[in-house]
Amino acid sequence: MNKKLFGVSFAQKKYDLALKYCQPAAEQGDPEAQYYLGLMYNKGFGLKQDYTEAMKWYLKAAEQDNKDALCSLANMYLEGEGVKQDYTEARNYFIKAANLGDAAAQYNLGVMYSSGDGTKIDYIEAKNWFLKAAEQGQAKAQFNLGVLYFNGQGVKQDYFKAVEWHQKAAEQGYADAQYNLAKIYYLGKGVKQDFVNAKKWFEKAAKQGHAEAQCCLAGLYIQGLGVKQDLMNAKKWLEKAAKQDHAEAKAFLSDINSIFKS
C-alpha cells in the first residue's frame, strides 16, 4: 500500500505526502522507497537538498540491485554531484545497472565508450552497449547505433543498418535522428535519393526546434527539391534557425531579404 502511495504522490509532485509514505518504507528496507528518498534528497524535492543523505539512501537501494539507484549513483559520480567526479566509479555503477537490463545505463555506457569519458575510446564496446539499449527501444541508443553503422565505427560500414536504426529513433520523435535520416535521403546513402522523404524528416526535426534541420528545410524550399519552390516558407524557416544563432541561416536570410527588397 505505502509503496503504491509514495509512487503516486511523487508522480503528482505531492512531495510532503510522498515523504510521509516513503520514509517508513525506506527505513523498513524497501529498495524502491530508498531510491525515492535518495532522489528527494538529491534534487531537493520536499526536502533540503543533501547529497550525503542522497548517497546514503541510493547505496542502500543499490545494495538490493535497484536499477534506478545504481544509475543515480553513476550519475552523481559522472557529474561530480556531491562527490569528487570519478568516471571509473560512474562506469562501474552503470555496468551493474546495465547487467540488470537497465536501458538508460546501457546507453550511458555506450556514450562513455564512444566519447572516451574516463576510458579509452572503444567503438566495439560502445556498439555492444548501444545495441542492448536500442533493442529495448531506447531512441538515443538507436540513433547512436545508426551513427556507428553510418561511419563504420566498431562495425563494418553499413548504410542499410544505419537507415534502419535511424528510422526507429526518428519514428519515436528523436530530432537528431530525424535530421540525420533526412540527410541520408537527401544524399541517397543506403536508400534511393528521395527529396520528398528528406523534406518530411527535415520538417519533423525543424518543428522540434532543430536549427540545422530548419536551415536544410529552407534550402529545399529555395531549390524546389521535394517541394514546390517557396521563398516565403524558406524565409520563415531561416528566421527560426537564425534566432538560434545559426550562422549559415543568417547568411541565407540576408540573401533572401535582398531578393525581397529588389
C-alpha positions as CSV (number, residue, x, y, z in Angstrom):
1,M,0.0,0.0,0.0
2,N,2.7,2.5,1.1
3,K,4.8,1.7,-2.0
4,K,1.9,2.5,-4.3
5,L,1.0,5.6,-2.4
6,F,4.5,7.1,-2.3
7,G,5.0,6.4,-6.0
8,V,1.7,8.0,-6.9
9,S,2.3,11.0,-4.6
10,F,5.8,11.5,-6.1
11,A,4.5,11.4,-9.6
12,Q,1.9,14.0,-8.7
13,K,4.7,16.2,-7.1
14,K,3.0,15.9,-3.7
15,Y,6.3,15.6,-2.1
16,D,5.2,16.1,1.5
17,L,2.8,13.2,1.1
18,A,5.4,11.1,-0.8
19,L,7.8,11.6,2.1
20,K,5.1,10.6,4.6
21,Y,4.8,7.2,2.9
22,C,8.3,6.9,1.6
23,Q,10.3,7.4,4.8
24,P,8.9,4.5,6.9
25,A,9.1,2.1,3.9
26,A,12.7,3.1,3.2
27,E,13.6,2.6,6.9
28,Q,12.0,-0.9,6.7
29,G,14.3,-1.8,3.8
30,D,12.1,-1.3,0.8
31,P,14.6,-0.6,-2.1
32,E,12.1,1.4,-4.2
33,A,11.3,3.7,-1.3
34,Q,15.0,4.0,-0.5
35,Y,15.6,5.1,-4.1
36,Y,12.8,7.7,-4.0
37,L,14.1,9.0,-0.7
38,G,17.5,9.3,-2.1
39,L,16.1,11.2,-5.1
40,M,14.2,13.6,-2.9
41,Y,17.4,14.4,-1.1
42,N,19.4,14.6,-4.3
43,K,17.1,17.0,-6.1
44,G,15.7,18.8,-3.1
45,F,12.1,17.6,-3.7
46,G,10.2,18.3,-0.5
47,L,13.4,18.2,1.5
48,K,16.5,20.4,1.8
49,Q,19.0,19.2,-0.8
50,D,21.5,16.9,0.9
51,Y,23.9,14.9,-1.3
52,T,25.3,12.9,1.7
53,E,21.8,11.7,2.6
54,A,21.0,11.1,-1.1
55,M,24.1,8.9,-1.4
56,K,23.2,7.1,1.8
57,W,19.8,6.0,0.6
58,Y,20.9,5.4,-3.0
59,L,23.5,3.0,-1.6
60,K,21.0,1.1,0.5
61,A,18.8,0.7,-2.6
62,A,21.7,-0.2,-4.8
63,E,22.8,-3.0,-2.4
64,Q,19.4,-4.6,-3.3
65,D,20.0,-4.2,-7.0
66,N,17.7,-1.3,-7.5
67,K,18.5,-0.2,-11.1
68,D,17.4,3.4,-10.6
69,A,19.6,3.8,-7.6
70,L,22.6,2.3,-9.4
71,C,22.0,4.8,-12.3
72,S,21.6,7.7,-9.9
73,L,24.9,6.8,-8.1
74,A,26.6,6.6,-11.5
75,N,25.3,10.0,-12.5
76,M,26.4,11.6,-9.2
77,Y,30.0,10.3,-9.9
78,L,29.7,11.2,-13.6
79,E,28.8,14.8,-12.8
80,G,30.7,15.2,-9.6
81,E,27.5,15.9,-7.8
82,G,28.2,15.8,-4.0
83,V,31.2,13.6,-4.7
84,K,34.5,14.0,-6.5
85,Q,34.0,13.4,-10.2
86,D,35.1,9.8,-10.9
87,Y,34.4,8.3,-14.3
88,T,35.6,4.8,-13.1
89,E,33.1,4.7,-10.3
90,A,30.4,6.0,-12.7
91,R,31.2,3.3,-15.2
92,N,31.2,0.6,-12.5
93,Y,27.7,1.6,-11.3
94,F,26.4,1.9,-14.9
95,I,27.8,-1.6,-15.6
96,K,25.9,-3.0,-12.6
97,A,22.6,-1.5,-13.7
98,A,23.2,-2.4,-17.4
99,N,23.8,-6.0,-16.5
100,L,20.4,-5.9,-14.7
101,G,18.9,-4.8,-18.1
102,D,18.6,-1.1,-17.5
103,A,18.4,0.6,-20.9
104,A,19.5,4.0,-19.7
105,A,22.6,2.5,-18.1
106,Q,23.4,0.6,-21.3
107,Y,23.0,3.8,-23.3
108,N,25.3,5.8,-21.0
109,L,28.0,3.1,-21.2
110,G,27.8,3.4,-25.0
111,V,28.3,7.1,-24.7
112,M,31.2,6.7,-22.3
113,Y,33.0,4.2,-24.6
114,S,32.3,6.2,-27.8
115,S,33.4,9.5,-26.3
116,G,36.3,8.2,-24.2
117,D,34.9,9.6,-20.9
118,G,37.2,8.1,-18.3
119,T,38.2,5.3,-20.6
120,K,39.9,4.6,-23.9
121,I,37.6,5.1,-26.9
122,D,36.3,1.7,-27.8
123,Y,33.7,1.7,-30.6
124,I,33.1,-2.1,-30.3
125,E,32.2,-1.8,-26.7
126,A,30.1,1.3,-27.5
127,K,28.3,-0.6,-30.2
128,N,27.6,-3.6,-27.9
129,W,26.0,-1.4,-25.2
130,F,24.1,0.8,-27.7
131,L,22.7,-2.4,-29.3
132,K,21.4,-3.7,-25.9
133,A,19.6,-0.4,-25.2
134,A,18.4,0.0,-28.8
135,E,16.8,-3.4,-28.7
136,Q,14.8,-2.2,-25.7
137,G,13.5,0.7,-27.8
138,Q,15.8,3.4,-26.3
139,A,15.7,6.1,-29.0
140,K,19.0,7.8,-28.2
141,A,20.8,4.4,-28.4
142,Q,19.1,3.6,-31.7
143,F,20.3,6.9,-33.1
144,N,23.9,6.4,-31.9
145,L,23.9,2.9,-33.2
146,G,22.8,4.2,-36.6
147,V,25.7,6.7,-36.5
148,L,28.2,4.0,-35.8
149,Y,26.9,2.0,-38.8
150,F,26.9,5.0,-41.0
151,N,30.5,5.9,-40.1
152,G,31.8,2.3,-39.8
153,Q,32.9,2.7,-36.2
154,G,33.1,-0.5,-34.3
155,V,31.2,-2.2,-37.1
156,K,31.5,-2.7,-40.8
157,Q,30.1,0.3,-42.5
158,D,26.5,-0.5,-43.4
159,Y,24.2,2.2,-44.8
160,F,21.2,-0.1,-44.7
161,K,21.6,-0.7,-41.0
162,A,22.3,3.0,-40.5
163,V,18.9,3.8,-42.1
164,E,17.1,1.0,-40.1
165,W,18.3,2.3,-36.7
166,H,17.9,6.0,-37.6
167,Q,14.4,5.2,-38.7
168,K,13.5,3.5,-35.4
169,A,14.7,6.5,-33.4
170,A,13.2,9.0,-35.8
171,E,9.8,7.4,-35.6
172,Q,10.0,7.9,-31.8
173,G,10.3,11.6,-32.4
174,Y,14.1,11.9,-31.7
175,A,15.0,15.1,-33.6
176,D,18.7,14.3,-34.2
177,A,17.7,11.0,-35.8
178,Q,15.0,12.7,-37.9
179,Y,17.7,15.2,-39.1
180,N,20.2,12.5,-39.9
181,L,17.6,10.4,-41.7
182,A,16.6,13.4,-43.8
183,K,20.3,13.9,-44.7
184,I,20.5,10.2,-45.7
185,Y,17.5,10.5,-48.0
186,Y,19.0,13.8,-49.4
187,L,22.3,12.1,-50.2
188,G,20.9,8.7,-51.2
189,K,23.1,6.7,-48.8
190,G,21.7,3.2,-48.3
191,V,18.4,4.4,-49.8
192,K,17.3,5.8,-53.2
193,Q,17.8,9.5,-53.2
194,D,14.4,10.9,-52.2
195,F,13.9,14.7,-51.7
196,V,10.3,14.2,-50.6
197,N,11.3,12.0,-47.7
198,A,14.2,14.3,-47.0
199,K,11.7,17.2,-46.7
200,K,9.4,15.1,-44.5
201,W,12.1,14.3,-41.9
202,F,13.8,17.7,-42.0
203,E,10.4,19.2,-41.3
204,K,9.7,16.9,-38.3
205,A,13.1,17.8,-36.8
206,A,12.6,21.5,-37.7
207,K,9.3,21.7,-35.9
208,Q,11.1,20.5,-32.7
209,G,13.5,23.4,-33.0
210,H,16.4,21.7,-34.6
211,A,18.3,24.6,-36.2
212,E,20.3,22.6,-38.7
213,A,17.1,20.9,-39.9
214,Q,15.4,24.3,-40.2
215,C,18.2,25.6,-42.4
216,C,18.2,22.5,-44.6
217,L,14.4,22.6,-44.9
218,A,14.7,26.2,-46.0
219,G,17.3,25.1,-48.6
220,L,14.8,22.6,-50.1
221,Y,12.2,25.4,-50.4
222,I,14.8,27.6,-52.1
223,Q,15.8,25.0,-54.6
224,G,12.3,23.4,-55.0
225,L,13.6,20.0,-54.1
226,G,10.9,17.6,-52.8
227,V,8.6,20.6,-52.5
228,K,7.4,23.4,-54.7
229,Q,9.8,26.3,-54.6
230,D,8.6,28.8,-52.0
231,L,10.9,31.6,-50.8
232,M,8.4,32.8,-48.2
233,N,8.5,29.4,-46.5
234,A,12.3,29.3,-46.8
235,K,12.4,32.7,-45.2
236,K,10.2,31.5,-42.3
237,W,12.5,28.6,-41.5
238,L,15.7,30.6,-41.9
239,E,14.4,33.1,-39.4
240,K,13.7,30.3,-36.9
241,A,17.3,29.0,-37.4
242,A,18.8,32.5,-37.3
243,K,17.1,33.1,-33.9
244,Q,19.2,30.2,-32.7
245,D,22.3,31.9,-34.0
246,H,22.8,29.5,-36.9
247,A,25.5,31.3,-39.0
248,E,24.6,29.7,-42.3
249,A,20.9,30.5,-41.8
250,K,21.8,34.1,-41.1
251,A,23.7,34.4,-44.4
252,F,21.0,32.8,-46.4
253,L,18.4,35.0,-44.7
254,S,20.4,38.1,-45.7
255,D,20.4,36.9,-49.3
256,I,16.7,36.2,-49.3
257,N,15.9,39.6,-47.8
258,S,17.9,41.2,-50.5
259,I,15.8,39.4,-53.1
260,F,12.5,40.5,-51.5
261,K,13.8,44.1,-51.4
262,S,14.9,44.2,-55.0
